[in-house]
């Protein structure tokens, strides 16, 4: 792979507009950012769980604030990479005029990286999968092909993000968000089809596109000359910028979850200080902290310095391993390749997070609720849309916005339409709709 091909400014669904004018295309990646941030799916992230239940009396991060922070870190990672490339080769802008836009490409991809996550965090993904593996949805296995079934029993937010950004929803035009190919490719952490999942490779740990979007992704991959591993099931090596998008996400959620856990009194100040101080890489910081009285302010300072350290570490790995990454042979995340003692500290943060944060009672409660709510919605809407043979079914279908409906008759496509509707819901809307259609609460007439 080479940077000249990897930074394509072609737009999905509007490929010819900027195909021959790279100078004019310099601002196209900033337009990607704006299109995402002004979109309805992005706004809905404000009411989607990141880790802790929403809403609450203490403000914690949701999917929207998380995405904004990831985009900020991602832009820094991209800018640092460009500056280092420019310092090493002052003529690089002549050879690769879009390299200066790397920060904007990564920031846009970071903004969009969680668009496909359903309500209730990752438990929402599990709840959708559970409906097909052991719930009422198991009856549809014989009505779809094997690859399509793998999509359904392993519902993947990463693949759903690509669908949201490229699928021509009814009445919405033909090009989805019409983002640039480079931004779309930078979102695909796992550029393979669902039957190809294999945890031994970083690019196949999960999957990155549904069967319905496979031909579209291949179109993007061919344009940028991504390395193809196999044809059936389809597997590609990652676009190099995926590593920086992934690093930005890893940096933010590992550090920010500690800050939220302290605000919610799940972790004490001393516990957080023990974890963050080694990442700050500042010998004078303990004295500075001793002169501060507010624990939240102390953690804010340590959070900022920790993120700065990790940005520097991940930037170094990416730059130093650039040749291996471009060859498609770098088989770990940037975070897993940072220097000691930072790597050991991050592993300890992960251990503590799993033990004390992700298994905290309210977090587990939201996961259990997610199973009930998401499963309950699917067991009502999927049979209604597939069969539509009763007055009750017809009334349920009336509740599905027309943009999610289709004229296609195959089972896989119609199931996807319901999943588009349900996965796009916020936590609050999903709970409210579940309660109403199950008769738990009665809708107001206002």
N, C-alpha and C positions, 0 to 999 in steps of 0.2 A: 504494500500500500504506500501511497505517497500523498503529501499534503496538497499538491495541486489538484488531485481528483477528489480528495476527501472533504474539501470545503465547498462543495457545490451549492450555488445560490439558486438553483432551479426551485420553482414552487410546485408543490403537489397540486395537481389539477390545473395548473397554469404554467406548464413547463417551458413554453416558447417565449414568454415575455422578456426574460432577462438572460436567455441562453447565450447571447453573443455580446453582452456588455458588462464586463466584470467591474468596471469602475463605478457604473451606476448601481451595481449590486452591493456595494460596500455597506449601505444602510439597510439592506434587506433583513439582516439578522436582528437588528434593533426593532424592526417591524414585527418580527416573530414574537419578541418579548411583549410588545404592546398588544398584539392580538390575543395572546394568552391571558395577560393580566386584566383585560377588559371583558373577558368571556364569562358566560354564566357558569360553566363547569368549574372555572377557577374560583369564582365568588362563593360557590357552594362549599368549597373546602373550609370556609370559616366555621361551618357547623358539622364538620366531620372529625371524629376522634383521632388524635395523634396517639396518645397513650392513655391519658386520664379522661374520665367521663366528662361530658359537656352537657349543659353549662354548669358552672359552679360559682360559688361566692369568691373563690380565689382564682385569679386569671392564670391559666396555664396555656401552653401552646396547643393550637389546633393544626389541622393540615395546612391551612392557609398561611399562618405565621411561620410554620416550619418551612414551607416551600419558598417563602420570601427570604428567609435566612439562608437556606441552601443556595438560592440564586446569588445572594451576595457573596458567599464563600466561593461559589463556582466561578463567578466573574473574576475574583482575585486570583484563583488558580490559573485561569486562562490568560490573564494579563501578565502574570509572572512568567508563564511559559513563553509568551510572545516576546517579552522583554529580553529573556535569556537567548532566544533564537536570534533576535535582532542584534544583540551585543556580539554574538558569535559570528554573524554573517550580516554586515550592514546592507548588503545588496538583496536581502531576502524578499523585500517587498516587491522588487521587480520580477523575481521568479515566482513568487506566490503572493499575489496582491491581497488575497483575502485572509491571510494568516493574522493580520492585525485585528480581525473580527472574532478571533477565537474566544475571547472573554464574553462577547455578546452571544455567541452560539451556545456556550456552556450555560450561561445565565438563563437563556430561554429554555433549554432542555431541563434545567433544574426546576424552573417554575412549573413545568408540565409533568415532572416525573411521577407525581402522585395523583394525577387527574383521574386515573382509572381505578383508584382504591374505593371500594364501596363504603357504606356507613359502618361504624363500629371497628375501625382500624382493620388489622389483618384478620381479626376474628370474623369480619364480614366476608372475606374471601373464603375462609374455612366453612362458614355457614352455607354459602352457595354450593361449594363442592359437596358438602355433607348431604344436601338435598338430593343430589344425584347418586351419591355412593350408597347411602343407607336410608334415604328418605323416600318420599312418594315419587321423586323424579327417576328412580331406578327403572321404572317401567319403559322409559324412552330409549334404553340402551340398544334395543333391536331396531330402532327406527332411524338411527344415525350411523355413519360409518365409524370405524375404529378411531381414526384421527380426530374426528369431531367429538367423539365420546371422551377422549383424553382432554380436550379443551374444557368440557363441562365438569368432569370429576376433579379437575385441578384448576379451578377458576383462578386466573392470574391477573392481578392489577396492572402489571407491566404491559401485558398484551392488550388489556382493556384501554389503557392510555393511548396506545397506537390506534386502536379502533376509533376512539373518540375524536382523535385529531385528523383522521383520514376518511372516515366513513361518510358517505353522502346521505345523511338523515333526511327524511321526507320534508320538503319545503325549505331545506337549509342550503340548497345549491349542490354542486357536484364535487367540490374539492375539500370538504371538511374545513379545517382552519387555514388551508392553503399555506402551510409552513414550508420553509426551505428544506430540501433533502438533508442537508447537513444537520439541522436541528432535529429532524425526525430520527435520523440514524443515531444521534447522540443519546437518545432516550432509550434505545433498545439494549438494555443490559444483557439480555439473553437472546441473541439473534438466531433462534432455532424454533422449529415447530414443537408442539407439545409431546409427540411420541419420542422425540429425541432427547428428552431430559436425562441428564447424567451428571451426578454431583462431582465427578472427578475433574470436570472441566469448569472453569469459571464462567464460560460463555454458554453452558448447557445446564447449570444448576436448576434453573427454572426455564420457562419458555417466554418468548417475546412477542408472538403474534398468533392470533387465532387462525384457523383454516380459512376463514373468510377474508383475512387480510394478508395471506401468504403471498399471493401474486403481487400485491402492492409493495410489500416489503422487498421482494426480490427485484422489483423495478428500481427501488432506491439503492439497493446493494449493488446492482449492476452499474448504475450511474456513477457510483463512487469507487467502483473496483474493489469492493470488500472481498476478502478471501473466503471462497466457498469451500467448505469441508466435505459436504456430501449432498446428494440430490434428494434422497428418500430415506428417512424424513429429512427435510431441508435443514441444514446447519451452516452458519457463517461464523467467521471470527468477528470479534467486536470492532466497531469503529473506535479508533484510539481515544477520542474525546469522551467515550463512555466511562473510561477509567477516572477522569476528572469529575464528571457528574456524580459517579458513585462515591468518590472520595469526599466531595462536598456534603453529600447526604450522610455518610458515615461520621464525618467530623461533627456535624450539627446534632444528630440525634443522640450520639453518645454523650456529648457534653451538656446539651440543653436538658435532657431528661434528668440529669443530676440536679440542675437548678430548679426544675419544677418539683422534683421530689422533696427538696428542702422547703420550698414554699408550702407544700402540703404536709410538712412535718413527718414525712416518711423517712428521711435521712436527717441526721443532726448536722450542725455546722461542721463539727470536727470530722465527721465521716466524709463530707464533701471536700473539706480542705485536704484531708489525707490523700484523696484521689486526684484532685486538681493541681495541687502545689507542685508535684514532680513534673507536670506538663508545662508549667509556666516558664521554666528555664530562666529564672531571674533570681540570683542570689540575694538581692536586696529586698525582694518582695516580702519576706516574713516580717521585717522591721516596719515596712509600710503598712502591712495588714494590722500590726500591733497598734498602730496609731489611729485605726478606724474603729468606730463603735458599732456600726450597723452591719449585721451579718449578711444581709441581702446584698449590700454594697460590696462587701468583701468577695462574695461569690461572683458577683457581676464582673469584678476586676479579674479574678482568677479565670472565669469563663473566657473573657476576651483574650487574655494572654495565652490560655491553652489553645484556643482556636488559632491564634496567630502562629504558635509553634507547630501545630499540626498542618496548617497550610504550607508552611515552609518545608516540613518533612515530606509531605505528599508531592509538592512541587519538585523537590530534589529527585525523588524516586522516578517521577514521570519523565523528567528531562534526561536523567542518567540512563533510564531503560527505554528511551525512545526507539532505538533501532529494534530491540526485541519486541516492543509493542507493535510497531509498524509491520513486523513480520508475522504478527499474530501469535507469538510464542510466549507471551507473558501471562502465566496461568495463576495469578493471584491478584487480590486487590492491592491498590497502592498502600492502604492502611496496614495491610499484613506485611509490608516490606519496609516499614519505617525503622529508624535506628532504635537501639536500646539506649536508655531505659524506657523510652517512650512506648515502645511496643508492649513491654510487660505491663506498664501502667494501663494501657488501653485494654489489655486482656483482663486485668483486674476490674476495670470499670464495667466491662461486659458481664463478668461473673456476678458482681454486686447488683447490677441492673436486673439481671434475670432473677436473682434470689430475692431481692427486696423491693424492686419497683414493678417489674412485669408480672410478678405473682402477688402483688398487693391486693387486698380484698376487693377494693372498688374496681380495679383493673380486671380482675377475674369476673366480677359481677357483670361488667359491661360486655365481656366476651360471651358469657352465658346468655345475656339478654340478646346479643347479636344473633346467636343461633336461633333463638325463639322467634325474633321479629323477622329476620331475613327469610328463614325457613317458612314461617307462616305466610309471608307475602307471596313467596314462590308457589306454595301449595294451593293458593287461591288463583293467582293470575296465569300461571302456565297452563293448567287444564282449561281455564276459561278461554284463553286465546287460541289454543290448539283445537279445542272441540267446538266452543261457541254454539252449543246445541240446546241451551236453555235460556230462559229469561234472566236468570241469575248470572249466567256467564256473560250474556250480552251487556248487562249492567256493569259488570266488572271491567269489561273491555272498554266501555265508555270512559272509565277513569284513567285509561292509558293515553297520554298525549299523542296526537296524531303523528308527530315527528318520529315516534318509535314504531309505528305500524308499518306493515309491508304488504305488497301484493303477492309476494312469493308464498308458495304453499308447502315447501319442504319443512320438516320438523326442526332441523337444526337452525335454520334461519329464523323461524318463528320463536323458538326458545331464546335465541340471541336478542330478539326484539324485547322480550320481557326482561331479560337480564340487563339490557341497556337502560330500561326504565327503572328497575329496582336498584341497580348498582349506582345509579346517579343520584339517588336520594341522600339527603342529609340525615344524620342520626335522628334529629327531632321530627322531620317529616315522616321518616320510616316508622317511628314509634306511633305517631299520631294516626297514620293511615292504617297500621296494623290494628290499633285499638278500635278504630271505627268499623273496619270491615269484619272484625271478629265480634262486634257487638259489645265490646268492653266499655266503650264510651260512645256517646251520641253526638253526631256533628251539629255544630251550631248553624243557625240559618243566616247569620250575619255575613 
